[in-house]
Amino acid sequence: MEKITYEIEFITPAFIGGANQQAELRPASFVGLLRWWWRVLKGQKNTEKLFNEESEIFGNQKKAGKVWVRIRNKSISVGKDVKSDNGLHWYYNKKIGQLEGKHAGIGYLFFSAVLNERDYLTPGSGFVLEFVGEKESLLQATASLWALATFGGVGTRARRGGGNIQILNSHFLDMVPKEPLPDWLRSQYISSLRIVQGSGLIRSVYVSKAKFKSWIEALNDIGKSFMEYRSRNKRRIFEMGAFGLPIRYRGNVFLKPEKHNRRASPLILKIIKVEDGYRWMAVWLDGKFLPNNEKLEFKGELREPNLKPIEEFLSTLDADVLHLREV
């Protein structure tokens, strides 16, 4: 048995709810995220073989996996009001039905968390993540952790810039982002796919050409772009479903899948920290949007999903593009 330790730090607010919505870190939550990102790297359909392979590494309800995950708090700080704590300013303009203000982009991305007054772990909060197991299983867990830190986030609003983390040390893979960032992303993604022997489900990644001084500037920039695109196209009700479901409209009416309650957005907006600043990233995940023969439903009308708005939005960004389905 071997043990490897990762020093990790939050770089954006993490809305991680335990009992009574109190922010806390739990190993079980991280195991769930590691499993999910491992499946993204594998890039295969959910078959019994895939489930069994995943269970050998991370375990399931019936048996323990080959990797044990432990978390030790290092410098955790809990915030109560992400808006006032961080000096953010936005307000809702009823006349135009849109957020305005200096940090309206962040307000748009974090809207539901702020509305529900969620506690959060503050940027700069640090913890130690330990993996214990045999080397091959540790490699698998490391690849998954790299994908989580690089392309995803932790907690509520994780697909909209919440709970982004930075790994401060490396084992097996180069875990610390390097410039030029697109080159580092491509090389480490290829290495991760080789470790898990997968084909990957990441279609493309858009990396901001601009570099920002803080997570606030970076997240607000991409948030404003996202808000403005959706505001311009809000009348395209069915097409906006491409960004995740359900969508609530006035009168408590929802755009939702015909047979299910939710469909997470295939577009992840996030922040990544480099040596001398921050960049935003937009990550487009591949895969079937809804199960076969299922449509979108709004006020009794049914339509096929349309992912064209994602492509349209991404085309508006000033970014370097990596087409990772081609690696």
Sequence and secondary structure as in RCSB ss.txt:
>XXXX:A:sequence
MEKITYEIEFITPAFIGGANQQAELRPASFVGLLRWWWRVLKGQKNTEKLFNEESEIFGNQKKAGKVWVRIRNKS
ISVGKDVKSDNGLHWYYNKKIGQLEGKHAGIGYLFFSAVLNERDYLTPGSGFVLEFVGEKESLLQATASLWALAT
FGGVGTRARRGGGNIQILNSHFLDMVPKEPLPDWLRSQYISSLRIVQGSGLIRSVYVSKAKFKSWIEALNDIGKS
FMEYRSRNKRRIFEMGAFGLPIRYRGNVFLKPEKHNRRASPLILKIIKVEDGYRWMAVWLDGKFLPNNEKLEFKG
ELREPNLKPIEEFLSTLDADVLHLREV
>XXXX:A:secstr
 EEEEEEEEESS BB B GGG B   HHHHHHHHHHHHHHHHT    HHHHHHHHHHH  SSS  SEEEEEEEEE
  EES HHHHTT   EEETTTTEEESTTHHHHHHTHHHHHTT  EE TT EEEEEEEE HHHHHHHHHHHHHHHH
H  SSBTTTBTTT EEE S SSS  S  SSHHHHHHHHHHHHHHHHT    EEEEEEESS BSSHHHHHHHHHHH
HHHHHHHTTT TTGGGGG B EEETTTEEEEESS S B  SEEEEEEEETTEEEEEEEEE S SS TT  EEETT
EEE    HHHHHHHHTS EEEE GGG 
